[in-house]
Amino acid sequence: MSNSQYSVPLVFNAVEIMTPFLLAAIGGLFTELTGMLNIALEGLILAGAFFSVIFAAATGSLFLGITMGILCSMLFALLFGAITIYLRANVFITGLATNLFASGFTIVLAFQIFHTKGNIQFPNIPPLPSFSVPPFLQRIPILGDILFGHNIIVYIGWLIVVIAAVVIYRTPFGMRLRGTGMNEQTIISLGLNPKRYQLSAILISGFTCGLAGAMLTIQLAAFVPNISSGRGWIALVAIYLGNRTPLGIFIASFVFGLAESFSNYAQGAIKIPVDFILALPYLITIAAMILYAIWRHARTGK
C-alpha cells in the first residue's frame, strides 16, 4: 500500500477526532478572552456526553438528545459561572470541582438508571447523519476523500469557528468581551457590567462543550464512564497553542487529532509498547506546551 493510501484514512479520522477538541477549545477561548481560565471544560464535555445519549435513547430523536445534552452542559456551566463570578470562589478550585462533580454524578446517575458502573450500550440510537456533497467534489483527488463524508457535527464545528471569528473581531459584543479581559475597569467606565460578559462566555463554552460531548457518545452509541478522557485539558492547551485565535485553535486541534489518529493506527501497525502509543497524544500535548512557552519567551522576553 502506498503512503497516500495510508495517509488519507489517517487524516480523515483526524478530522473527526479533532472536532471535540475544537468545539471545547472555541468555547474556552471566549472565557479566556474575558480573563478567566476555564478548566471546567472537561466536566462540561462529560455532562454533554452523558445527557445527550440518555435523552437520545429515551426519545429516539438525535435532535432532542443533542439539544438536551447541550442544555445540561450549559446548566453545569451556569453553576460553575455563578459560583465563580458572583460568589467569588477561586476559579481553579471551582473548575476542578465541576470536573469532579460531573465525573461522579454521571457514574452515580448511570448506576441508578442502568444498574451498572461500566459501559452502557444504546443500539437503538440512529447514527449521526453524514453531510452529503455533490459527487464531483468527492472526486477531487485526496482532498475530496479527506474533507467530505464526515458526520454533520464536524461541519457544524467548522461553522462555529467562522462564527466565533466574526463575533470576536467584528461585533460590539466581541469587542466588549475582549475588553473585559484586557481592562475590566474600562468596561465598567462605559456603564457595562463585565460579569455579564464573563457569564455569557462561560455559557458559550457550555454550549460548545455540550455539542462536543454529544458527538463522543452518540457517534459511539454508548456511554463510557469518563468518556471525555482529558479532551477538556487538551482543549485548554489548544487555546494557547493556537495563540488564542479561532484559526490557530483550528490548526492546533487538527495537530492533536492527527496525533490521536496516528496512535490508533500505530497500535496494529508499529511494534511499540501499547501503553506508549496510547500516551502519544498526551506526550505531544506536553511537548506542544513546552514549545509554546519557548516561543513566547523568545517573542516577548517573559
TORZADREN-297841 format. One record per residue (C-alpha): residue in three letters; y, z, x. Coordinates in nm, 2 decimals. Example, Ala and Ser with C-alpha at 12.3 -4.5 7.8 and 13.67 -1.06 7.14 Angstrom:
<atom type="ALA" Y="-0.45" Z="0.78" X="1.23"/>
<atom type="SER" Y="-0.11" Z="0.71" X="1.37"/>
REM end
This chain:
<atom type="MET" Y="0.00" Z="0.00" X="0.00"/>
<atom type="SER" Y="0.34" Z="-0.09" X="0.13"/>
<atom type="ASN" Y="0.62" Z="0.16" X="0.20"/>
<atom type="SER" Y="0.82" Z="0.02" X="-0.10"/>
<atom type="GLN" Y="0.52" Z="0.08" X="-0.33"/>
<atom type="TYR" Y="0.51" Z="0.44" X="-0.21"/>
<atom type="SER" Y="0.89" Z="0.49" X="-0.23"/>
<atom type="VAL" Y="0.96" Z="0.35" X="-0.58"/>
<atom type="PRO" Y="0.75" Z="0.62" X="-0.77"/>
<atom type="LEU" Y="0.87" Z="0.88" X="-0.52"/>
<atom type="VAL" Y="1.24" Z="0.81" X="-0.61"/>
<atom type="PHE" Y="1.16" Z="0.75" X="-0.98"/>
<atom type="ASN" Y="1.01" Z="1.10" X="-1.00"/>
<atom type="ALA" Y="1.30" Z="1.24" X="-0.80"/>
<atom type="VAL" Y="1.55" Z="1.11" X="-1.06"/>
<atom type="GLU" Y="1.37" Z="1.31" X="-1.33"/>
<atom type="ILE" Y="1.32" Z="1.62" X="-1.12"/>
<atom type="MET" Y="1.68" Z="1.63" X="-1.02"/>
<atom type="THR" Y="1.80" Z="1.65" X="-1.38"/>
<atom type="PRO" Y="1.76" Z="2.02" X="-1.44"/>
<atom type="PHE" Y="1.93" Z="2.09" X="-1.11"/>
<atom type="LEU" Y="2.21" Z="1.85" X="-1.20"/>
<atom type="LEU" Y="2.27" Z="1.99" X="-1.55"/>
<atom type="ALA" Y="2.27" Z="2.36" X="-1.43"/>
<atom type="ALA" Y="2.50" Z="2.28" X="-1.14"/>
<atom type="ILE" Y="2.75" Z="2.09" X="-1.35"/>
<atom type="GLY" Y="2.77" Z="2.39" X="-1.58"/>
<atom type="GLY" Y="2.80" Z="2.62" X="-1.28"/>
<atom type="LEU" Y="3.08" Z="2.40" X="-1.15"/>
<atom type="PHE" Y="3.30" Z="2.49" X="-1.45"/>
<atom type="THR" Y="3.26" Z="2.86" X="-1.39"/>
<atom type="GLU" Y="3.31" Z="2.81" X="-1.01"/>
<atom type="LEU" Y="3.64" Z="2.64" X="-1.08"/>
<atom type="THR" Y="3.77" Z="2.94" X="-1.27"/>
<atom type="GLY" Y="3.70" Z="3.16" X="-0.98"/>
<atom type="MET" Y="3.36" Z="3.30" X="-1.10"/>
<atom type="LEU" Y="3.03" Z="3.26" X="-0.92"/>
<atom type="ASN" Y="2.78" Z="3.22" X="-1.20"/>
<atom type="ILE" Y="2.45" Z="3.35" X="-1.06"/>
<atom type="ALA" Y="2.31" Z="3.38" X="-1.41"/>
<atom type="LEU" Y="2.22" Z="3.01" X="-1.42"/>
<atom type="GLU" Y="1.85" Z="3.09" X="-1.36"/>
<atom type="GLY" Y="1.83" Z="3.31" X="-1.66"/>
<atom type="LEU" Y="2.02" Z="3.06" X="-1.88"/>
<atom type="ILE" Y="1.78" Z="2.79" X="-1.79"/>
<atom type="LEU" Y="1.49" Z="3.01" X="-1.87"/>
<atom type="ALA" Y="1.63" Z="3.11" X="-2.21"/>
<atom type="GLY" Y="1.69" Z="2.74" X="-2.30"/>
<atom type="ALA" Y="1.34" Z="2.65" X="-2.18"/>
<atom type="PHE" Y="1.17" Z="2.92" X="-2.39"/>
<atom type="PHE" Y="1.36" Z="2.89" X="-2.72"/>
<atom type="SER" Y="1.37" Z="2.51" X="-2.72"/>
<atom type="VAL" Y="1.00" Z="2.47" X="-2.71"/>
<atom type="ILE" Y="0.94" Z="2.75" X="-2.95"/>
<atom type="PHE" Y="1.17" Z="2.61" X="-3.21"/>
<atom type="ALA" Y="1.05" Z="2.25" X="-3.15"/>
<atom type="ALA" Y="0.69" Z="2.36" X="-3.21"/>
<atom type="ALA" Y="0.79" Z="2.56" X="-3.52"/>
<atom type="THR" Y="1.00" Z="2.29" X="-3.68"/>
<atom type="GLY" Y="0.83" Z="1.98" X="-3.55"/>
<atom type="SER" Y="1.17" Z="1.85" X="-3.46"/>
<atom type="LEU" Y="1.28" Z="1.78" X="-3.10"/>
<atom type="PHE" Y="1.64" Z="1.78" X="-3.20"/>
<atom type="LEU" Y="1.63" Z="2.12" X="-3.37"/>
<atom type="GLY" Y="1.43" Z="2.26" X="-3.09"/>
<atom type="ILE" Y="1.67" Z="2.14" X="-2.82"/>
<atom type="THR" Y="1.97" Z="2.25" X="-3.03"/>
<atom type="MET" Y="1.83" Z="2.60" X="-3.08"/>
<atom type="GLY" Y="1.74" Z="2.62" X="-2.71"/>
<atom type="ILE" Y="2.10" Z="2.53" X="-2.62"/>
<atom type="LEU" Y="2.24" Z="2.78" X="-2.87"/>
<atom type="CYS" Y="2.02" Z="3.06" X="-2.74"/>
<atom type="SER" Y="2.12" Z="2.98" X="-2.38"/>
<atom type="MET" Y="2.48" Z="2.99" X="-2.49"/>
<atom type="LEU" Y="2.43" Z="3.33" X="-2.66"/>
<atom type="PHE" Y="2.29" Z="3.46" X="-2.33"/>
<atom type="ALA" Y="2.59" Z="3.31" X="-2.16"/>
<atom type="LEU" Y="2.83" Z="3.47" X="-2.41"/>
<atom type="LEU" Y="2.67" Z="3.81" X="-2.34"/>
<atom type="PHE" Y="2.70" Z="3.76" X="-1.97"/>
<atom type="GLY" Y="3.06" Z="3.64" X="-2.00"/>
<atom type="ALA" Y="3.17" Z="3.92" X="-2.24"/>
<atom type="ILE" Y="3.03" Z="4.19" X="-2.02"/>
<atom type="THR" Y="3.18" Z="4.04" X="-1.70"/>
<atom type="ILE" Y="3.52" Z="3.93" X="-1.83"/>
<atom type="TYR" Y="3.61" Z="4.18" X="-2.10"/>
<atom type="LEU" Y="3.42" Z="4.49" X="-1.98"/>
<atom type="ARG" Y="3.50" Z="4.41" X="-1.62"/>
<atom type="ALA" Y="3.15" Z="4.46" X="-1.49"/>
<atom type="ASN" Y="3.06" Z="4.33" X="-1.15"/>
<atom type="VAL" Y="2.98" Z="3.95" X="-1.18"/>
<atom type="PHE" Y="2.69" Z="3.97" X="-0.93"/>
<atom type="ILE" Y="2.52" Z="4.26" X="-1.09"/>
<atom type="THR" Y="2.57" Z="4.12" X="-1.44"/>
<atom type="GLY" Y="2.44" Z="3.78" X="-1.33"/>
<atom type="LEU" Y="2.13" Z="3.94" X="-1.18"/>
<atom type="ALA" Y="2.08" Z="4.15" X="-1.49"/>
<atom type="THR" Y="2.10" Z="3.84" X="-1.70"/>
<atom type="ASN" Y="1.83" Z="3.67" X="-1.49"/>
<atom type="LEU" Y="1.60" Z="3.97" X="-1.50"/>
<atom type="PHE" Y="1.66" Z="4.02" X="-1.88"/>
<atom type="ALA" Y="1.58" Z="3.65" X="-1.95"/>
<atom type="SER" Y="1.26" Z="3.67" X="-1.74"/>
<atom type="GLY" Y="1.13" Z="3.99" X="-1.90"/>
<atom type="PHE" Y="1.25" Z="3.91" X="-2.26"/>
<atom type="THR" Y="1.08" Z="3.57" X="-2.27"/>
<atom type="ILE" Y="0.75" Z="3.71" X="-2.14"/>
<atom type="VAL" Y="0.76" Z="4.01" X="-2.39"/>
<atom type="LEU" Y="0.85" Z="3.78" X="-2.68"/>
<atom type="ALA" Y="0.58" Z="3.53" X="-2.59"/>
<atom type="PHE" Y="0.32" Z="3.81" X="-2.58"/>
<atom type="GLN" Y="0.44" Z="3.95" X="-2.92"/>
<atom type="ILE" Y="0.42" Z="3.60" X="-3.08"/>
<atom type="PHE" Y="0.12" Z="3.44" X="-2.90"/>
<atom type="HIS" Y="-0.06" Z="3.74" X="-2.76"/>
<atom type="THR" Y="-0.07" Z="3.61" X="-2.40"/>
<atom type="LYS" Y="0.14" Z="3.65" X="-2.09"/>
<atom type="GLY" Y="0.01" Z="3.32" X="-1.94"/>
<atom type="ASN" Y="0.08" Z="2.96" X="-2.01"/>
<atom type="ILE" Y="0.14" Z="2.86" X="-2.38"/>
<atom type="GLN" Y="0.05" Z="2.50" X="-2.48"/>
<atom type="PHE" Y="0.22" Z="2.32" X="-2.77"/>
<atom type="PRO" Y="0.02" Z="2.00" X="-2.82"/>
<atom type="ASN" Y="0.19" Z="1.92" X="-3.15"/>
<atom type="ILE" Y="0.53" Z="1.86" X="-2.99"/>
<atom type="PRO" Y="0.63" Z="1.49" X="-2.98"/>
<atom type="PRO" Y="0.72" Z="1.36" X="-2.63"/>
<atom type="LEU" Y="1.08" Z="1.31" X="-2.53"/>
<atom type="PRO" Y="1.19" Z="0.96" X="-2.62"/>
<atom type="SER" Y="1.25" Z="0.72" X="-2.33"/>
<atom type="PHE" Y="1.57" Z="0.52" X="-2.31"/>
<atom type="SER" Y="1.48" Z="0.16" X="-2.38"/>
<atom type="VAL" Y="1.67" Z="-0.11" X="-2.19"/>
<atom type="PRO" Y="1.67" Z="-0.49" X="-2.21"/>
<atom type="PRO" Y="1.37" Z="-0.64" X="-2.03"/>
<atom type="PHE" Y="1.59" Z="-0.84" X="-1.79"/>
<atom type="LEU" Y="1.73" Z="-0.51" X="-1.65"/>
<atom type="GLN" Y="1.38" Z="-0.37" X="-1.59"/>
<atom type="ARG" Y="1.30" Z="-0.68" X="-1.39"/>
<atom type="ILE" Y="1.57" Z="-0.60" X="-1.13"/>
<atom type="PRO" Y="1.37" Z="-0.55" X="-0.80"/>
<atom type="ILE" Y="1.31" Z="-0.19" X="-0.71"/>
<atom type="LEU" Y="1.64" Z="-0.07" X="-0.88"/>
<atom type="GLY" Y="1.50" Z="-0.15" X="-1.22"/>
<atom type="ASP" Y="1.18" Z="0.05" X="-1.15"/>
<atom type="ILE" Y="1.39" Z="0.35" X="-1.04"/>
<atom type="LEU" Y="1.67" Z="0.37" X="-1.28"/>
<atom type="PHE" Y="1.51" Z="0.27" X="-1.61"/>
<atom type="GLY" Y="1.23" Z="0.42" X="-1.82"/>
<atom type="HIS" Y="1.33" Z="0.78" X="-1.80"/>
<atom type="ASN" Y="1.35" Z="1.02" X="-2.09"/>
<atom type="ILE" Y="1.67" Z="1.05" X="-2.28"/>
<atom type="ILE" Y="1.78" Z="1.38" X="-2.12"/>
<atom type="VAL" Y="1.80" Z="1.21" X="-1.78"/>
<atom type="TYR" Y="2.07" Z="0.97" X="-1.91"/>
<atom type="ILE" Y="2.24" Z="1.25" X="-2.11"/>
<atom type="GLY" Y="2.27" Z="1.43" X="-1.77"/>
<atom type="TRP" Y="2.44" Z="1.13" X="-1.62"/>
<atom type="LEU" Y="2.68" Z="1.10" X="-1.91"/>
<atom type="ILE" Y="2.76" Z="1.47" X="-1.88"/>
<atom type="VAL" Y="2.85" Z="1.41" X="-1.51"/>
<atom type="VAL" Y="3.10" Z="1.15" X="-1.62"/>
<atom type="ILE" Y="3.24" Z="1.36" X="-1.90"/>
<atom type="ALA" Y="3.28" Z="1.66" X="-1.66"/>
<atom type="ALA" Y="3.47" Z="1.45" X="-1.41"/>
<atom type="VAL" Y="3.71" Z="1.33" X="-1.69"/>
<atom type="VAL" Y="3.75" Z="1.68" X="-1.84"/>
<atom type="ILE" Y="3.81" Z="1.85" X="-1.50"/>
<atom type="TYR" Y="4.05" Z="1.59" X="-1.35"/>
<atom type="ARG" Y="4.21" Z="1.41" X="-1.65"/>
<atom type="THR" Y="4.27" Z="1.67" X="-1.92"/>
<atom type="PRO" Y="4.51" Z="1.97" X="-1.96"/>
<atom type="PHE" Y="4.20" Z="2.19" X="-2.02"/>
<atom type="GLY" Y="4.06" Z="2.09" X="-1.68"/>
<atom type="MET" Y="4.39" Z="2.14" X="-1.51"/>
<atom type="ARG" Y="4.42" Z="2.49" X="-1.66"/>
<atom type="LEU" Y="4.06" Z="2.56" X="-1.57"/>
<atom type="ARG" Y="4.12" Z="2.48" X="-1.21"/>
<atom type="GLY" Y="4.45" Z="2.67" X="-1.22"/>
<atom type="THR" Y="4.27" Z="2.98" X="-1.33"/>
<atom type="GLY" Y="4.06" Z="2.97" X="-1.02"/>
<atom type="MET" Y="4.34" Z="2.88" X="-0.79"/>
<atom type="ASN" Y="4.61" Z="3.12" X="-0.91"/>
<atom type="GLU" Y="4.54" Z="3.33" X="-1.22"/>
<atom type="GLN" Y="4.90" Z="3.46" X="-1.23"/>
<atom type="THR" Y="5.04" Z="3.11" X="-1.27"/>
<atom type="ILE" Y="4.83" Z="3.06" X="-1.58"/>
<atom type="ILE" Y="4.95" Z="3.39" X="-1.72"/>
<atom type="SER" Y="5.31" Z="3.30" X="-1.65"/>
<atom type="LEU" Y="5.26" Z="2.99" X="-1.86"/>
<atom type="GLY" Y="5.17" Z="3.21" X="-2.16"/>
<atom type="LEU" Y="4.80" Z="3.13" X="-2.13"/>
<atom type="ASN" Y="4.50" Z="3.36" X="-2.12"/>
<atom type="PRO" Y="4.28" Z="3.30" X="-1.81"/>
<atom type="LYS" Y="4.00" Z="3.50" X="-1.97"/>
<atom type="ARG" Y="3.96" Z="3.24" X="-2.24"/>
<atom type="TYR" Y="3.91" Z="2.96" X="-1.98"/>
<atom type="GLN" Y="3.66" Z="3.17" X="-1.79"/>
<atom type="LEU" Y="3.46" Z="3.24" X="-2.10"/>
<atom type="SER" Y="3.48" Z="2.88" X="-2.20"/>
<atom type="ALA" Y="3.34" Z="2.77" X="-1.87"/>
<atom type="ILE" Y="3.06" Z="3.02" X="-1.90"/>
<atom type="LEU" Y="2.97" Z="2.88" X="-2.24"/>
<atom type="ILE" Y="2.97" Z="2.53" X="-2.10"/>
<atom type="SER" Y="2.72" Z="2.65" X="-1.84"/>
<atom type="GLY" Y="2.51" Z="2.79" X="-2.12"/>
<atom type="PHE" Y="2.51" Z="2.45" X="-2.29"/>
<atom type="THR" Y="2.41" Z="2.26" X="-1.98"/>
<atom type="CYS" Y="2.15" Z="2.51" X="-1.87"/>
<atom type="GLY" Y="2.00" Z="2.52" X="-2.22"/>
<atom type="LEU" Y="1.96" Z="2.14" X="-2.20"/>
<atom type="ALA" Y="1.81" Z="2.17" X="-1.85"/>
<atom type="GLY" Y="1.56" Z="2.43" X="-1.97"/>
<atom type="ALA" Y="1.47" Z="2.23" X="-2.28"/>
<atom type="MET" Y="1.38" Z="1.93" X="-2.06"/>
<atom type="LEU" Y="1.15" Z="2.15" X="-1.85"/>
<atom type="THR" Y="0.93" Z="2.28" X="-2.14"/>
<atom type="ILE" Y="0.95" Z="2.00" X="-2.39"/>
<atom type="GLN" Y="0.86" Z="1.74" X="-2.13"/>
<atom type="LEU" Y="0.56" Z="1.97" X="-2.03"/>
<atom type="ALA" Y="0.48" Z="2.06" X="-2.40"/>
<atom type="ALA" Y="0.42" Z="2.41" X="-2.27"/>
<atom type="PHE" Y="0.59" Z="2.73" X="-2.17"/>
<atom type="VAL" Y="0.51" Z="2.88" X="-1.83"/>
<atom type="PRO" Y="0.64" Z="3.23" X="-1.75"/>
<atom type="ASN" Y="0.95" Z="3.19" X="-1.52"/>
<atom type="ILE" Y="0.93" Z="2.82" X="-1.55"/>
<atom type="SER" Y="1.28" Z="2.79" X="-1.41"/>
<atom type="SER" Y="1.13" Z="2.87" X="-1.07"/>
<atom type="GLY" Y="1.45" Z="2.91" X="-0.87"/>
<atom type="ARG" Y="1.62" Z="2.60" X="-1.02"/>
<atom type="GLY" Y="1.93" Z="2.80" X="-1.10"/>
<atom type="TRP" Y="1.96" Z="2.92" X="-0.75"/>
<atom type="ILE" Y="1.92" Z="2.57" X="-0.61"/>
<atom type="ALA" Y="2.18" Z="2.45" X="-0.86"/>
<atom type="LEU" Y="2.42" Z="2.70" X="-0.71"/>
<atom type="VAL" Y="2.36" Z="2.55" X="-0.36"/>
<atom type="ALA" Y="2.42" Z="2.20" X="-0.51"/>
<atom type="ILE" Y="2.76" Z="2.31" X="-0.63"/>
<atom type="TYR" Y="2.88" Z="2.39" X="-0.27"/>
<atom type="LEU" Y="2.68" Z="2.12" X="-0.10"/>
<atom type="GLY" Y="2.84" Z="1.88" X="-0.34"/>
<atom type="ASN" Y="3.18" Z="2.01" X="-0.24"/>
<atom type="ARG" Y="3.25" Z="2.13" X="-0.59"/>
<atom type="THR" Y="3.28" Z="1.79" X="-0.74"/>
<atom type="PRO" Y="3.07" Z="1.62" X="-1.01"/>
<atom type="LEU" Y="2.98" Z="1.32" X="-0.79"/>
<atom type="GLY" Y="2.90" Z="1.54" X="-0.50"/>
<atom type="ILE" Y="2.68" Z="1.76" X="-0.72"/>
<atom type="PHE" Y="2.50" Z="1.45" X="-0.84"/>
<atom type="ILE" Y="2.42" Z="1.34" X="-0.49"/>
<atom type="ALA" Y="2.32" Z="1.70" X="-0.38"/>
<atom type="SER" Y="2.09" Z="1.73" X="-0.69"/>
<atom type="PHE" Y="1.93" Z="1.40" X="-0.60"/>
<atom type="VAL" Y="1.85" Z="1.53" X="-0.25"/>
<atom type="PHE" Y="1.68" Z="1.84" X="-0.39"/>
<atom type="GLY" Y="1.50" Z="1.63" X="-0.65"/>
<atom type="LEU" Y="1.38" Z="1.40" X="-0.37"/>
<atom type="ALA" Y="1.26" Z="1.69" X="-0.17"/>
<atom type="GLU" Y="1.06" Z="1.83" X="-0.46"/>
<atom type="SER" Y="0.92" Z="1.49" X="-0.54"/>
<atom type="PHE" Y="0.81" Z="1.45" X="-0.18"/>
<atom type="SER" Y="0.64" Z="1.79" X="-0.18"/>
<atom type="ASN" Y="0.45" Z="1.69" X="-0.50"/>
<atom type="TYR" Y="0.34" Z="1.36" X="-0.34"/>
<atom type="ALA" Y="0.26" Z="1.52" X="0.00"/>
<atom type="GLN" Y="0.01" Z="1.77" X="-0.14"/>
<atom type="GLY" Y="-0.25" Z="1.50" X="-0.17"/>
<atom type="ALA" Y="-0.13" Z="1.26" X="0.10"/>
<atom type="ILE" Y="-0.05" Z="1.46" X="0.40"/>
<atom type="LYS" Y="-0.27" Z="1.71" X="0.58"/>
<atom type="ILE" Y="-0.03" Z="2.00" X="0.59"/>
<atom type="PRO" Y="-0.09" Z="2.35" X="0.45"/>
<atom type="VAL" Y="-0.02" Z="2.35" X="0.08"/>
<atom type="ASP" Y="0.20" Z="2.67" X="0.10"/>
<atom type="PHE" Y="0.43" Z="2.49" X="0.34"/>
<atom type="ILE" Y="0.45" Z="2.18" X="0.12"/>
<atom type="LEU" Y="0.54" Z="2.39" X="-0.19"/>
<atom type="ALA" Y="0.81" Z="2.57" X="0.01"/>
<atom type="LEU" Y="0.97" Z="2.25" X="0.13"/>
<atom type="PRO" Y="1.24" Z="2.22" X="-0.14"/>
<atom type="TYR" Y="1.35" Z="2.58" X="-0.07"/>
<atom type="LEU" Y="1.34" Z="2.52" X="0.31"/>
<atom type="ILE" Y="1.56" Z="2.21" X="0.25"/>
<atom type="THR" Y="1.79" Z="2.43" X="0.04"/>
<atom type="ILE" Y="1.84" Z="2.68" X="0.32"/>
<atom type="ALA" Y="1.89" Z="2.40" X="0.57"/>
<atom type="ALA" Y="2.15" Z="2.24" X="0.35"/>
<atom type="MET" Y="2.34" Z="2.56" X="0.32"/>
<atom type="ILE" Y="2.34" Z="2.61" X="0.69"/>
<atom type="LEU" Y="2.46" Z="2.26" X="0.75"/>
<atom type="TYR" Y="2.73" Z="2.30" X="0.48"/>
<atom type="ALA" Y="2.85" Z="2.62" X="0.65"/>
<atom type="ILE" Y="2.87" Z="2.45" X="0.99"/>
<atom type="TRP" Y="3.06" Z="2.15" X="0.83"/>
<atom type="ARG" Y="3.30" Z="2.38" X="0.65"/>
<atom type="HIS" Y="3.37" Z="2.58" X="0.96"/>
<atom type="ALA" Y="3.43" Z="2.27" X="1.17"/>
<atom type="ARG" Y="3.67" Z="2.14" X="0.90"/>
<atom type="THR" Y="3.86" Z="2.45" X="0.81"/>
<atom type="GLY" Y="3.81" Z="2.68" X="1.11"/>
<atom type="LYS" Y="3.69" Z="2.95" X="0.87"/>
REM end
